[in-house]
């Protein structure tokens, strides 16, 4: 009787262990399936984004070049149209380079993004005759920005500089990069006239308000946020923050470190 009872207990334990292992395998397979599904979805969204960029940026510009060529052919003095064609062609090259950069896996690192963004700011603000104070972390960790995050962050950053150029009347901009274990952020500060408080969160037809809404929508779509600190005649600071992926490391190392470069 005792032997039979012991065998029953052992059999039950073996069955329980087998059921538990089977359940654990099923859960692991389900998790792997979920990860693969998310990866496929992200890849599909990235393909759609690239298609939109090619259509919106390159497609419209090439159509404009075609139209200018037709005008130049029938013009007695085509030099003006030829100059416009050259300008649009250069813009197309820049747009294509930006699309290639946005999907290049080598550009996913925080270090690469800081370099690319700094170069763009230097060239853009130099053309706008606005002085740039660039503050970089002296040490950049091996953080990673996913392609979608990187793309939306860069476009929001471009919109920020465009707003400075068009609306702020500033003659100096400070660009600072911050890095923590969870987030990467850009701070763009200018010494201009500030943003009217009614425009910061307004849903109006004003071009500046429209640009601010677009920036928020872009970063919120990738888990980021936009913070605006502005006062009349005391300048504006805009912070663009997004999540990053970091390898296992000492959290104390993930901080902003000094280091200034003047341009």
C-alpha positions as CSV (number, residue, x, y, z in Angstrom):
1,X,0.0,0.0,0.0
2,X,2.8,2.4,1.0
3,X,4.7,1.5,-2.2
4,X,1.7,2.1,-4.4
5,X,1.0,5.4,-2.7
6,X,4.7,6.5,-3.1
7,X,4.6,5.5,-6.8
8,X,1.4,7.6,-7.3
9,X,3.0,10.6,-5.6
10,X,6.1,10.3,-7.8
11,X,4.0,9.9,-10.9
12,X,2.0,13.0,-10.0
13,X,5.2,15.0,-9.4
14,X,6.7,13.8,-12.7
15,X,3.5,14.7,-14.4
16,X,3.4,18.2,-12.8
17,X,7.0,18.8,-13.8
18,X,6.3,17.8,-17.3
19,X,3.2,20.0,-17.4
20,X,5.2,22.9,-16.0
21,X,8.0,22.5,-18.6
22,X,5.5,22.2,-21.4
23,X,3.8,25.4,-20.1
24,X,7.1,27.2,-19.9
25,X,8.0,26.2,-23.4
26,X,4.7,27.4,-24.7
27,X,5.1,30.7,-23.0
28,X,8.6,31.1,-24.4
29,X,7.4,30.3,-27.9
30,X,4.6,32.8,-27.5
31,X,7.0,35.5,-26.3
32,X,9.3,34.7,-29.3
33,X,6.3,34.9,-31.6
34,X,5.3,38.3,-30.1
35,X,8.9,39.7,-30.6
36,X,9.0,38.5,-34.2
37,X,5.6,40.0,-34.9
38,X,6.6,43.3,-33.4
39,X,9.8,43.3,-35.5
40,X,7.9,42.6,-38.7
41,X,5.4,45.4,-37.8
42,X,8.3,47.8,-37.2
43,X,10.0,46.8,-40.5
44,X,6.7,47.3,-42.4
45,X,6.3,50.8,-40.8
46,X,9.8,51.7,-41.7
47,X,9.2,50.6,-45.3
48,X,6.1,52.8,-45.4
49,X,8.0,55.7,-44.0
50,X,10.7,55.4,-46.6
51,X,8.1,55.2,-49.3
52,X,6.4,58.4,-48.0
53,X,9.8,60.2,-47.8
54,X,10.7,59.2,-51.3
55,X,7.3,60.3,-52.6
56,X,7.1,63.6,-50.6
57,X,10.7,64.8,-50.8
58,X,12.1,63.4,-54.0
59,X,8.9,62.9,-56.0
60,X,7.7,66.5,-55.6
61,X,11.1,68.0,-56.3
62,X,11.7,65.9,-59.4
63,X,8.3,67.0,-60.7
64,X,9.3,70.5,-60.1
65,X,12.6,70.0,-62.0
66,X,10.6,68.5,-64.9
67,X,8.4,71.5,-65.0
68,X,11.3,74.0,-64.9
69,X,13.0,72.1,-67.7
70,X,9.9,72.6,-69.9
71,X,9.9,76.3,-69.0
72,X,13.6,76.6,-69.8
73,X,13.2,75.0,-73.2
74,X,10.7,77.6,-74.3
75,X,12.3,80.5,-72.6
76,X,14.4,83.1,-74.5
77,X,16.6,83.5,-71.4
78,X,16.6,80.2,-69.5
79,X,19.4,81.1,-67.0
80,X,16.9,81.8,-64.2
81,X,15.2,78.5,-64.7
82,X,18.5,76.7,-64.9
83,X,19.6,78.2,-61.6
84,X,16.3,77.0,-60.0
85,X,16.9,73.5,-61.5
86,X,20.4,73.4,-60.0
87,X,19.0,74.4,-56.6
88,X,16.2,71.8,-56.7
89,X,18.7,69.1,-57.8
90,X,21.0,69.9,-54.9
91,X,17.9,69.7,-52.6
92,X,17.1,66.3,-54.0
93,X,20.6,65.0,-53.4
94,X,20.4,66.3,-49.8
95,X,17.0,64.6,-49.3
96,X,18.3,61.3,-50.7
97,X,21.3,61.4,-48.4
98,X,19.1,62.1,-45.4
99,X,16.9,59.1,-46.3
100,X,19.9,56.8,-46.7
101,X,21.3,58.1,-43.3
102,X,18.0,57.5,-41.6
103,X,18.0,53.7,-42.5
104,X,21.8,53.1,-42.2
105,X,22.3,50.7,-39.2
106,X,25.8,52.3,-38.7
107,X,24.1,55.5,-37.8
108,X,22.0,54.0,-35.0
109,X,24.5,54.9,-32.3
110,X,24.1,58.0,-30.1
111,X,27.7,59.0,-31.1
112,X,26.8,59.0,-34.8
113,X,23.6,61.0,-34.2
114,X,25.4,63.6,-32.2
115,X,28.0,64.0,-35.0
116,X,25.4,64.2,-37.7
117,X,23.2,66.6,-35.8
118,X,26.1,68.9,-34.8
119,X,27.3,69.1,-38.4
120,X,23.8,70.0,-39.7
121,X,23.4,72.7,-37.0
122,X,26.8,74.2,-37.8
123,X,26.0,74.4,-41.6
124,X,22.4,75.6,-41.2
125,X,23.1,78.3,-38.6
126,X,26.2,79.5,-40.4
127,X,24.1,80.0,-43.5
128,X,21.5,81.8,-41.4
129,X,24.3,84.0,-39.8
130,X,23.4,82.8,-36.3
131,X,26.3,82.0,-33.9
132,X,26.3,78.5,-32.5
133,X,27.6,77.3,-29.1
134,X,27.8,73.6,-29.2
135,X,28.0,71.6,-26.0
136,X,28.8,67.8,-26.4
137,X,29.2,65.1,-23.8
138,X,33.0,64.5,-23.5
139,X,32.2,60.8,-23.2
140,X,29.4,59.2,-25.3
141,X,28.1,55.8,-24.2
142,X,27.3,53.0,-26.7
143,X,23.6,53.9,-26.7
144,X,21.4,53.0,-29.6
145,X,18.6,55.0,-31.2
146,X,16.2,52.9,-33.2
147,X,15.8,54.0,-36.8
148,X,12.2,55.4,-36.3
149,X,13.2,57.2,-33.2
150,X,16.3,58.7,-34.8
151,X,14.4,59.8,-37.9
152,X,11.6,61.6,-35.9
153,X,14.1,63.1,-33.5
154,X,16.2,64.6,-36.4
155,X,13.1,66.0,-38.1
156,X,11.9,67.6,-34.9
157,X,15.4,69.1,-34.4
158,X,15.4,70.5,-38.0
159,X,12.0,72.0,-37.3
160,X,13.3,73.6,-34.1
161,X,16.2,75.3,-36.0
162,X,13.9,76.4,-38.7
163,X,11.6,78.0,-36.2
164,X,14.6,79.8,-34.6
165,X,15.7,81.1,-38.1
166,X,12.2,82.2,-39.2
167,X,10.6,83.4,-36.0
168,X,13.0,84.1,-33.1
169,X,15.1,87.0,-34.4
170,X,18.0,85.4,-32.4
171,X,21.7,85.9,-33.2
172,X,22.9,83.0,-31.0
173,X,21.9,79.4,-30.4
174,X,23.2,76.9,-27.8
175,X,22.9,73.2,-28.5
176,X,23.4,70.8,-25.7
177,X,23.2,67.0,-25.6
178,X,22.3,65.0,-22.5
179,X,22.5,61.3,-22.0
180,X,21.1,59.2,-19.1
181,X,20.5,55.4,-18.8
182,X,17.0,55.8,-20.1
183,X,16.9,58.9,-22.3
184,X,18.8,61.0,-24.9
185,X,17.9,64.6,-25.2
186,X,18.8,67.7,-27.2
187,X,18.4,71.2,-25.7
188,X,18.2,74.1,-28.2
189,X,18.3,77.5,-26.6
190,X,18.2,80.9,-28.4
191,X,18.5,84.5,-27.3
192,X,15.6,85.7,-29.4
193,X,12.2,87.3,-28.7
194,X,10.6,84.2,-27.3
195,X,7.5,82.3,-28.3
196,X,4.1,83.9,-27.6
197,X,2.5,81.8,-24.8
198,X,-0.7,81.5,-26.8
199,X,1.2,79.6,-29.5
200,X,2.9,77.1,-27.4
201,X,-0.1,74.8,-27.1
202,X,-2.4,76.4,-29.6
203,X,-4.2,74.6,-32.4
204,X,-4.2,77.5,-34.8
205,X,-3.2,78.0,-38.4
206,X,0.0,79.9,-37.4
207,X,3.0,78.3,-39.0
208,X,5.0,78.3,-35.8
209,X,2.2,76.7,-33.9
210,X,1.8,74.1,-36.6
211,X,5.5,73.3,-36.4
212,X,5.4,72.9,-32.7
213,X,2.4,70.5,-33.0
214,X,4.3,68.5,-35.6
215,X,7.3,68.2,-33.3
216,X,5.2,67.0,-30.4
217,X,3.4,64.5,-32.6
218,X,6.6,63.1,-34.0
219,X,8.3,62.5,-30.6
220,X,5.1,61.2,-28.9
221,X,4.8,58.6,-31.7
222,X,8.2,57.1,-30.6
223,X,7.7,57.5,-26.8
224,X,9.5,60.9,-26.6
225,X,8.4,64.3,-25.5
226,X,8.9,68.0,-26.2
227,X,9.4,70.6,-23.4
228,X,9.3,74.4,-24.2
229,X,10.5,77.1,-21.8
230,X,10.0,80.6,-23.3
231,X,9.6,84.1,-22.1
232,X,9.0,87.3,-24.1
233,X,12.3,88.9,-25.1
234,X,14.3,86.4,-23.0
235,X,14.7,83.6,-25.5
236,X,13.4,80.1,-25.8
237,X,14.7,76.7,-24.8
238,X,13.3,73.6,-26.4
239,X,14.1,70.1,-25.1
240,X,13.6,67.1,-27.4
241,X,13.8,63.8,-25.4
242,X,13.6,60.2,-26.6
243,X,14.2,56.7,-25.1
244,X,17.4,54.9,-25.9
245,X,18.8,51.4,-25.6
246,X,22.0,51.0,-23.5
247,X,24.1,47.9,-22.9
248,X,24.7,46.8,-19.3
249,X,26.8,49.4,-17.8
250,X,27.4,51.5,-14.7
251,X,24.6,54.0,-14.5
252,X,26.9,56.6,-13.0
253,X,28.7,56.7,-16.4
254,X,25.5,57.7,-18.2
255,X,25.5,61.4,-17.5
256,X,26.2,64.6,-19.4
257,X,29.9,65.6,-19.1
258,X,31.3,69.0,-19.8
259,X,33.1,70.0,-23.0
260,X,32.4,73.1,-25.1
261,X,33.1,73.8,-28.7
262,X,32.5,77.2,-30.3
263,X,31.4,77.7,-33.9
